């Protein structure tokens, strides 16, 4: 309560000061810098959300996850191993170069031939070659059928870059999207501006500055005093009632698909035992965390997929809060309490984001009750994420943003062939049955058979527990009332900037 009142007082004082700022620029507050704005490379949430505004994919998708035209106006599958795309004419990159099939070929080839080193190369492992048939026709020749090719070519997954773009492309990325890059200062800001030549409807906003504000209390103050215009899913929950009372601000909320998960490193001797991972899951009181820390703006998850997805199943092993079960699992695994009550010690790495550190502190308290001593280490986000991608961790927690809306997330995360940094299998989890199920689901054209594959895969993963799905996070968007026509998305992306306007 004291913290809440103190925050309210700070907000009130901040509101008395006012702020000087460029009225034509929308200031978007984010908690960390994007790690790489090259759409072939960046995989963190901030990179993907921002480059999705600057780059177009071959296709896009609607609210029901059905694919729609983007840079490709149409496509057809001549046979299971040949996909032909017909490109939109009259599209230009931000520097004036016309988009052609050669740019599409370069984008894919550069991830395969080492021009850029990217974890995304694994999602295009099915591509044998890319043929330029004519300037507006490009043919993908596949090694095997791939049900996820369109998903991996979609806006927000991989954007098309100009032919010749090399490893330093991230310094000044050039796309075809509705916004174009202006500048980036690491740990300070990213600035983009309207692309008036966009092949799609040009945005109404003239310029957006993504300001990096890692401290969430400061972020709240920036919004309240008017030096920030918008923030998504990054504010302390306790600040929302205060911000909602401010006449200059509006709080928008929708059910979200972002999923918070707890990851384990299976190469670690302690965490290699599934019983230990299951015990940790049973020791976590998710309902309490959702009720108190998250103020009800989330609900528990049992799968990476959204509950409304055609491949989701709830018929899996569950780990409701049960410290007695956790104690028995740890005893059975041979980890008895010592004289000090501690069974063993683990280290959990986090970013220095306040929300991440708070969650880790709560997990530390809850695991201590079953004899697990959790040491916490916080780092600047780029350092933390680098450790995660190269497997330098015992435990960490992050969110999947958008990527979990299609079932190829299972392969990206859990196929033996996708050990990081090649893919996102950071746990180094390996299960031959999972490999077989996911490989079949990736190629089988029969939807019912694919659904069966995914159901069994989810059941195996829930038992093996290489990662523990914690909860789906609601999308909470707080914005200045001068910003209008704002519609938050379930994935928490920044697509609303394409249609938002500034009030006169």
Order of alpha helices (4+ residues) and beta strands (2+ residues): alpha-beta-alpha-beta-beta-beta-beta-alpha-beta-beta-alpha-beta-beta-beta-alpha-beta-alpha-beta-alpha-alpha-beta-alpha-beta-alpha-beta-alpha-beta-alpha-alpha-alpha-beta-beta-beta
